[in-house]
């Protein structure tokens, strides 16, 4: 059990009615999980308001209620705590409840539009491979020194984060690498965490369904670096025009990395092919299995991070050269007979799709076709749909517009919005097939020897969400099965 007063440490309090010296069992923001002796925190969300479930929580045994708005009807023997921001309060209370585990290991946060999963996953691989006990909190999975835990959100809720960090601490983990999303920052999910360093990858069009403007999206990301403590480091992509903005007010030590600008950590692409990249990093040649200029930035970021965390330079270079790619990120398969190459990539923003297609076009011989299969998710940023289709049809020889995760939207309506982005000169390049499996099969049937098929948008995902229901669907499994049949 914990003392309520102790887990309220550093929370900005407005009013307290009742005792904070009482012993409590656990913290919950979901009233359905409350049991006798627990604390319930009422969060104001976009869909529901936790204040509507206060009575339910008390019926289930809550001894303390944390709110932004004091209830009119107050129950006896219940402590009421009014705070400025219940999302921030939840994060600080969660950290206190688990005894601030982020202070007992080195936690590195990675934020940006693209590259978060690749950067965190490669850092996890690198540090684990050189002998450290390592943790990972990413879109794909949560890893605690090799033990995998499935995850549903890029940045989990504060209770989940601190629970996992506490498990890492108890397992003796030295370093944890964590994706930090704009939603996670806006909703204060990372408040109360102590970061040893932060990495900014890049910023481009995404999440404008949640953030009203691009400027708001940028400023939310910046808040992460504003909150980094003195003694930590802030690594930023200096080639991205938003990089210097991210770190302009941080207390952390600022360090740039770039391919095109002179800065602290510098790299040049010497060779770029399907087999990998040859880079010159701070004067040293480095071969990596990663592909494309966008991955050159990711590799440079992990190199810089590893050096800042105290690893020896030659040890880092050798370790990077042995790293494997990340599932669903420029993952490619080739038929034996006709040498048809299929690439599966998570690219779900215009900039990510552009980066992948430009990489393919820089490697290809121009004697083959590039056939792209792409869709856009439902219940998400609608403004990027026509842009995605425009990018695909501009940089591909043939495009099949298809369904991604329509969620609760009509797939045909999503496709209509995508079709609006196809310019007249590219009309003949584009066809629409709503059924994603049929779209992938069609792309394979259209391919001639040496052609390249890009299947974009879902990457590592193993499901397709339709009308709120998740169905088994794995782009990698679908295309490998199809390619095996072509080889027969």
Phi, psi and omega in degrees: 000156180237158175270130183305318181303321183290322182278355173268004181304128179075358176284135179282106185265144176254303182220143175231125174242117184109183184269140172260005179272001184284153178274136180232156183271303186213171178247138176218146170247357174255111186301334182292341182266353185294138174232175184301129177089009182268169172254134176248128177252121182272111180260137173271116181248180180283335182256316182222164181241119181301338178297335180287349186245015181298313181299320178299316180296320180292321177302326181277355173117009180299131180263342180218143181235128177252124188223165167265329180241121181294129178294147177290316182266103182258136182271152176288152176063023175237131177272131179247128180238119178263129181237163178291318186218109185289334176294314178295319179300317178302313182297315180293319179294322178297316179298316180294320181300318181269013176063042172047062183297335182295342178277349183261004174213171178266111182258125179245126178258138180238124180227161184146173180285309182238153174095356182297312183295315180299313183296312180294319182294320179291323176296319177301311179303312185299308184292326177293318183293332180268006169111005180268150170283126194225148177237157180218133171235104186221175177301321186283313183193167171252129181238132175239094180052046177100338179276126185263137176231123180299153179221153182248341185235148176301311175241109182295175177290161185300325179295317179295315179303308184291328175299313180293320179296323177295320177296322177295315178303314182294334179273001178080023181295137180269318185228141172230135180246127192228131171286136179237108183272163178295324176298317181297322178289312182300324182266016173060026183291338181256005175298143179087352178271144177258113181261133175279342180188162177223149180233131173254123183271303183184173178218127177210184187299116174189156173059027178281002168283334183259313178267132187297324183221165177296322180299320178294318177302313179298314184293329175295315177302319182299328180303328179299315181286328175301328184270355179294138183280160172299140182099344175268180177235152177236106178268128182225146178287106184285341178284341177274129184299339179273351182302306180299329179295319182305320190254009188293334181246010184284150174275346182288161175289124185271131179220125180266154169224146187196158171257336189241353184233142178289130181196194186295317180238119190236142175217154174230141177275116179267321177217143179222112181214173181298338179283340180149193182241140168252118183242156166248113185246114182046043175090355181248136176283140183218125174260132179226151179285350177293156185232138172095154181299323180299327177283336174299321176296317180298317180296318180296322179296318181288326175300310182297317180298315181298319178295316181295334178273004170101005178285154178286143187302311183292326177297320180293314181299316180295318181294320179297321182297340182260357184289140174271162178291174180260137182307127176081006177245106183046049178269122187236153182226144183228137177286148181287318189284304187257000179056038173280129181254130175244132181242129176251126182217146183287356185317109181230014173234157179304318182293319179296317179296318178299316180299316182294314181293322177294325176296313179301316182291334179282338182265325186297162181270350183079002176267001182235164177267150169251117181249120184250132173251121185211146175220182177228145182288149176276161180058030179225184183311109182282335186293338182275351185299306179296329180293319178301315180294323179294315178300313183298313184285336178285323188255004179239163175275331179210142181227135173247111176278130186216183180276145175253253170248091184294340182055242182262003181269159175285120181305323181294324179293321177297316181295325177298320179291327176291314182303330181296340180272353180281122181282153185310319182292348181250005182306318184289345179279340193249136169231159182240125175226108186296322181288115187296319179297318179293325178296318179293318178298319180296318178300318180294321180289332179283339187287135172261169177309138179079352181293161183238127178250126173252125175248108191248153168114325185251327174055247185283347185298142181245025181212163169232125184264117182231124182052040176080000181250133179269125178249144178301124177197117183232110180307321183294316180293318181299311186287325179294322177296316180295317181294323177298322177294326178292332182281348183289000000 
